[in-house]
Amino acid sequence: MRAAVLMLLFLLGACATMPRADPTGDSLDRIAKDYVALTLEIGEREPGYVDAYYGPAEWQAAAKANPRTLPQLIQGAAVLTQRLDAVSDRGQDAASVQRRKYLKAHVSAASARLRMLSGEKMSFADEAWALFGIRPELKPLADYDPILARIDALVPGTGPLTPRIAAFKAGFVIPKARLEPVISAAITECRRRTAAHIALPANERFTLAFVGDKPWSGYNYYLGDAASKIEINADFPIDVDRAIDLGCHEGYPGHHVYNALLERTFVKEKGWVEMSVYPLFSPMSFVAEGSANYGIDLAFPGNEAQAFTRDVLMPLAGLPPADIAADAELGRLTRQLARAEYTIADDYLSGRVGREESIAMLSKYLLMQPDKAAQRLRFIDTYRSYIINYGLGRDTVQAWVEGQGPDHWRGMETLLASQILPVDLLK
């Protein structure tokens, strides 16, 4: 009798430690499919919300044919959150636990975006947290004045700084007739350096086009099956050193590689359909933009970008020799001004500061000519708190990757082929 009781207690204890079956039959796979549907339908309510989609065509057709209203989509996001909360992590492997966490973060961002589309107002920092999972620090603009002073001492001439910088940079502008060979050469070198460290899909490829009338300087449209369309905005002069930035950021090891590795790792190998869609206003973008910017320094460490620009790109552009070292130092200092934009955007989007004053502040602190600053304000009008993903994203990604060990390429590849969230990068 005692043995039977002990056996019963043992079986009861074993049952208590086993993962319990969901009586509704729900699963992460089912939730992921419904998340894709939600995202595609939001894309029908906000053009540009879906940055990339390469899942079943019939899912996209269904979203176009009968998208839910904003209130219905908000309710749909709430239901998805409830379903995710009901899925237990007990007995699951680490990848499945992270998958649920990843889905929940992206549904939360979708819910926030839907509320914004419905008229909800948030502060700049609250919006960044709700959409991208990171809360930026907003420093007083005066904190950036010492950096401006260092730049002022570096750039030749006297008088207002921004026109002097424009005059200095004039010697580095790529003639429009030579944009294609210069940008193509830069992307080719970015790819060569990336492929030496990361195994790219065998069929990966891209097309390159030059466009105008855009709020951005470059854009990668990921098409699926390891293919991208890279567009470069040729409205404004493009400096020769920007060719490397654009090649790495939009291509290798930036957006093209990030999307290609996600597709291979999750969609093709695991069948995790949530990764077949990329909602622009989501934590994905913090990792995407941050890794794309960090990828520039990863691919061209030290003075290697200067050497490649001097020896290859400037001759291709038909430019005479110039002070590449001073130009590189100017770029390094200018990068330290990047987060001033957050403070300017916070003031502008809240209505505390008007349009013309905001353009003047962007011109001063981002060292842009007024027409270029106006284009940047157009970007802020369009993408709002998305701007944190570039500077803050880069610094956060760099700290995480370089904290993984001495092989920074391995850390980068781990990040690009993962469901790591911005909050995970802070640990």
C-alpha positions in Angstrom: 0.0 0.0 0.0 2.8 2.4 0.9 4.6 1.6 -2.3 1.4 2.4 -4.3 1.0 5.7 -2.5 4.6 6.7 -3.2 4.2 5.7 -6.9 1.1 7.9 -7.1 2.9 10.8 -5.5 5.8 10.3 -8.0 3.5 10.3 -11.0 1.7 13.4 -9.7 5.0 15.2 -9.3 6.1 14.2 -12.7 2.9 15.5 -14.3 3.4 18.8 -12.4 6.8 19.4 -14.1 5.6 18.5 -17.6 4.5 21.2 -20.0 0.8 21.4 -20.1 -1.1 21.1 -23.3 -3.1 24.2 -24.3 -6.7 23.2 -24.1 -7.5 25.7 -26.9 -4.9 24.1 -29.2 -3.2 27.4 -29.6 0.5 27.6 -30.5 3.2 30.1 -31.4 2.9 29.0 -35.1 -0.8 29.9 -35.1 -0.2 33.1 -33.3 2.7 34.0 -35.7 0.4 33.5 -38.7 -2.2 35.8 -37.2 0.5 38.4 -36.4 1.5 38.4 -40.0 -2.1 39.0 -41.0 -2.4 41.9 -38.5 0.8 43.5 -39.8 -0.3 43.2 -43.4 -3.7 44.8 -42.6 -2.0 47.6 -40.7 0.0 48.2 -43.9 -3.2 48.7 -45.8 -4.2 51.4 -43.3 -0.7 53.1 -43.3 1.3 53.0 -46.5 5.0 52.2 -45.8 4.3 50.4 -42.5 5.3 47.1 -44.1 8.9 47.5 -45.1 9.2 44.0 -46.5 7.0 40.9 -47.0 7.9 37.7 -48.7 5.4 35.3 -47.3 2.5 33.6 -49.1 1.0 35.9 -51.7 -2.6 34.9 -50.8 -2.1 36.3 -47.3 -1.2 39.7 -48.7 -4.2 39.5 -51.1 -6.5 38.7 -48.2 -5.2 41.7 -46.3 -5.8 44.0 -49.3 -9.2 42.6 -50.0 -10.7 43.0 -46.5 -8.5 44.9 -44.0 -10.0 45.5 -40.6 -10.8 48.9 -39.3 -8.4 50.6 -36.9 -10.6 49.8 -33.8 -10.8 46.2 -35.0 -7.0 46.0 -35.5 -6.4 47.4 -32.0 -8.7 44.7 -30.6 -6.9 42.1 -32.7 -3.5 43.2 -31.3 -5.0 42.9 -27.7 -6.2 39.4 -28.5 -2.8 38.4 -29.8 -1.2 39.7 -26.6 -3.6 37.7 -24.5 -2.9 34.6 -26.5 0.8 35.1 -26.2 0.4 35.5 -22.4 -1.5 32.3 -22.3 1.4 30.3 -23.9 3.6 28.9 -21.2 7.4 28.9 -21.4 7.6 25.8 -19.2 9.5 23.0 -20.9 10.3 25.1 -23.9 13.8 25.6 -25.3 15.5 29.0 -25.2 14.7 29.7 -28.8 11.0 29.2 -28.3 11.0 31.3 -25.2 12.7 34.1 -27.1 10.3 33.6 -30.0 7.3 34.3 -27.7 9.0 37.3 -26.2 9.9 38.6 -29.7 6.3 38.2 -30.9 4.9 39.9 -27.8 7.3 42.9 -28.3 6.2 43.3 -31.9 2.5 43.0 -31.2 3.0 45.6 -28.5 4.7 48.0 -31.0 1.9 47.3 -33.5 -0.7 48.2 -30.8 1.1 51.5 -30.1 1.3 52.4 -33.8 -2.4 51.7 -34.2 -3.2 53.9 -31.3 -1.1 56.7 -32.9 -2.9 56.2 -36.1 -6.1 56.6 -34.1 -5.0 59.9 -32.8 -3.1 59.1 -29.5 -0.3 61.5 -28.8 2.9 60.5 -27.1 6.1 62.3 -26.1 9.1 61.7 -28.3 10.7 59.4 -25.7 7.5 57.6 -24.9 6.9 57.0 -28.6 10.4 55.6 -29.1 9.9 53.3 -26.2 6.5 52.1 -27.4 7.6 51.4 -31.0 11.3 50.4 -30.7 11.8 49.3 -27.2 14.4 51.9 -26.2 14.0 55.2 -24.4 16.4 57.8 -25.7 18.1 60.4 -23.5 17.3 64.0 -24.6 20.2 66.3 -23.9 20.2 70.1 -24.0 21.5 71.3 -27.3 24.1 73.3 -25.4 25.8 70.0 -24.5 26.8 69.7 -28.2 28.4 73.2 -28.5 31.9 72.0 -27.4 31.8 69.5 -30.4 30.9 72.4 -32.7 33.8 74.3 -31.4 36.2 71.5 -32.2 34.8 71.3 -35.7 35.1 75.1 -36.1 38.8 74.8 -35.3 39.2 72.0 -37.8 37.5 73.5 -40.9 39.4 76.1 -42.9 38.2 79.7 -43.1 36.2 82.1 -41.0 32.6 83.0 -40.6 29.5 80.8 -40.2 30.5 77.1 -39.8 27.9 75.4 -42.1 28.9 77.3 -45.3 32.6 76.7 -44.6 31.9 73.0 -44.3 30.0 73.1 -47.5 33.0 74.7 -49.2 35.4 72.2 -47.7 33.2 69.3 -48.7 32.8 70.6 -52.3 36.1 68.9 -53.2 34.6 65.5 -52.3 31.3 65.6 -54.2 30.8 62.9 -56.7 29.8 64.2 -60.1 26.3 63.0 -61.0 27.6 61.3 -64.2 29.9 59.2 -62.0 27.5 58.2 -59.2 26.8 54.7 -60.6 30.4 53.5 -60.9 31.5 55.0 -57.6 28.5 53.6 -55.6 28.8 50.2 -57.3 32.5 50.0 -56.5 31.8 50.8 -52.9 29.0 48.2 -52.6 31.3 45.6 -54.3 34.0 46.2 -51.7 31.5 46.2 -48.8 30.3 42.8 -50.1 33.8 41.4 -50.5 34.7 42.3 -47.0 31.5 41.0 -45.5 31.6 37.7 -47.5 35.1 37.0 -46.1 33.5 36.7 -42.6 29.8 35.8 -43.1 28.5 33.0 -45.2 25.9 34.7 -47.5 23.1 32.8 -49.3 24.4 31.5 -52.6 21.8 33.3 -54.6 21.9 36.7 -52.8 21.8 39.7 -55.1 20.6 43.3 -55.5 19.8 45.9 -58.1 20.8 49.5 -57.8 18.8 52.6 -58.8 19.1 56.4 -58.4 15.9 58.3 -57.5 14.8 61.7 -56.3 12.1 63.5 -54.3 12.6 61.3 -51.2 13.0 62.2 -47.5 15.9 59.7 -47.2 19.4 59.4 -48.7 19.2 55.6 -49.3 16.7 52.8 -49.0 16.9 49.0 -49.2 13.7 47.3 -50.4 14.1 43.6 -49.5 12.2 41.5 -52.0 12.6 38.0 -50.5 14.6 35.0 -51.9 17.8 36.9 -50.9 17.2 39.8 -53.3 17.1 43.5 -52.6 16.5 46.7 -54.5 18.8 49.5 -53.3 17.8 53.0 -54.1 20.0 56.1 -53.7 18.5 59.6 -53.5 20.4 61.8 -56.0 18.6 65.0 -55.2 21.5 66.4 -53.1 25.3 66.2 -53.6 26.8 62.9 -52.4 30.3 63.0 -50.9 32.7 60.3 -52.0 33.1 59.0 -48.5 29.3 58.6 -48.3 29.6 55.9 -50.9 31.1 53.5 -48.4 28.5 54.4 -45.8 25.6 53.8 -48.2 27.2 50.5 -49.5 27.6 49.1 -46.1 24.4 50.4 -44.6 22.0 49.5 -47.4 23.9 46.4 -48.5 26.8 44.6 -46.8 26.7 43.9 -43.9 23.7 46.1 -43.5 20.0 45.8 -44.5 20.4 43.4 -47.4 22.5 40.9 -45.3 20.2 41.3 -42.2 17.1 40.5 -44.2 18.8 37.7 -46.1 20.0 36.0 -42.9 16.6 36.4 -41.2 14.9 34.8 -44.2 17.3 31.9 -44.3 17.5 31.2 -40.6 13.9 31.6 -39.7 11.6 31.4 -42.7 13.4 28.8 -44.8 15.0 26.7 -42.1 12.5 27.0 -39.2 9.3 27.9 -40.9 8.7 30.8 -38.5 6.4 32.9 -40.6 6.6 36.0 -38.4 10.0 36.8 -39.9 8.5 37.0 -43.4 7.2 40.4 -42.7 9.1 43.5 -41.5 7.0 46.2 -39.9 8.9 49.4 -40.1 7.8 50.8 -36.7 8.9 47.9 -34.6 11.9 46.8 -32.5 13.3 45.2 -35.7 14.3 48.6 -36.9 16.4 49.4 -33.9 18.5 46.3 -34.7 18.4 46.9 -38.4 19.5 50.5 -38.5 21.9 50.1 -35.6 23.7 47.1 -37.2 23.7 48.8 -40.6 25.5 51.8 -39.2 27.9 49.8 -37.0 28.6 47.6 -40.1 30.4 50.5 -41.7 33.2 50.5 -39.1 33.2 46.7 -38.9 33.9 46.4 -42.6 36.3 49.3 -42.7 38.2 49.4 -39.4 40.7 52.1 -38.5 41.8 54.1 -41.5 40.8 51.6 -44.1 37.8 53.6 -45.4 40.2 56.6 -45.9 42.6 54.5 -47.9 39.9 52.9 -50.1 38.3 56.3 -50.7 41.6 57.9 -51.6 43.0 55.0 -53.7 39.8 53.8 -55.5 36.8 55.9 -55.1 38.2 59.4 -55.7 39.9 58.4 -59.0 36.7 56.7 -60.1 34.9 59.9 -59.3 37.4 61.9 -61.2 38.3 64.0 -58.1 41.7 65.5 -57.5 43.6 64.5 -54.3 42.2 66.1 -51.2 42.7 66.1 -47.5 41.1 62.7 -46.7 42.4 62.7 -43.2 40.7 66.0 -42.3 37.5 64.8 -44.0 37.6 61.6 -41.9 38.1 63.6 -38.7 35.3 65.9 -39.6 33.1 62.8 -40.1 34.1 61.4 -36.7 33.3 64.6 -34.9 30.0 65.1 -36.8 28.9 61.6 -35.7 29.1 62.9 -32.1 26.4 65.5 -33.0 23.9 62.9 -34.1 21.8 62.7 -31.0 21.2 66.5 -31.0 18.6 65.6 -33.6 16.5 63.8 -31.0 16.2 67.0 -28.9 15.3 69.1 -32.0 12.8 66.5 -33.1 11.2 66.3 -29.6 10.8 70.1 -29.6 9.4 70.2 -33.1 7.0 67.2 -32.9 5.6 68.5 -29.6 4.9 71.8 -31.2 7.1 73.8 -28.8 9.3 74.9 -31.7 8.2 75.9 -35.2 9.3 74.6 -38.6 11.7 77.4 -39.5 13.5 77.4 -36.2 13.8 73.6 -36.3 15.4 73.8 -39.8 17.8 76.4 -38.4 18.7 74.1 -35.5 19.2 71.1 -37.7 21.4 73.2 -40.0 23.5 74.3 -37.0 23.8 71.0 -35.1 23.8 68.6 -38.0 26.0 70.9 -40.1 23.6 70.9 -43.0 22.8 73.5 -45.6 19.3 74.9 -45.1 17.8 72.9 -48.0 19.3 69.7 -46.8 18.1 70.5 -43.2 14.6 71.0 -44.7 14.8 67.6 -46.2 15.8 66.1 -42.9 12.9 67.8 -41.2 10.7 66.1 -43.9 12.2 62.8 -42.7 11.3 63.7 -39.1 7.8 64.6 -40.2 7.5 61.2 -41.9 9.3 58.9 -39.5 9.2 60.8 -36.2 11.0 58.9 -33.4 12.4 56.4 -35.9 15.5 58.6 -36.0 16.8 57.1 -32.7 17.5 53.9 -34.5 20.6 55.3 -36.3 22.9 56.9 -33.7 21.6 55.3 -30.5 21.1 52.0 -32.4 24.6 52.1 -33.7 26.2 52.7 -30.3 24.0 50.1 -28.6 24.8 47.4 -31.3 28.5 48.2 -31.1 28.6 47.8 -27.4 26.7 44.5 -27.5 28.7 43.0 -30.4 32.1 44.0 -29.0 31.0 42.6 -25.6 30.6 39.2 -27.1 34.3 38.6 -27.6 37.2 39.5 -29.8 35.6 38.2 -33.0 33.3 41.0 -33.8 32.2 39.6 -37.1 30.9 36.5 -35.3 29.0 38.7 -32.8 27.6 40.6 -35.7 26.5 37.4 -37.5 24.9 36.1 -34.3 22.9 39.4 -34.0 21.8 39.5 -37.7 20.5 35.9 -37.7 18.6 36.2 -34.4 15.4 37.4 -32.7 17.4 39.5 -30.2 15.4 42.5 -29.1 16.7 46.0 -28.3 16.2 45.4 -24.6 18.4 42.3 -24.9 21.3 44.4 -26.2 21.3 46.3 -23.0 22.0 43.3 -20.8 
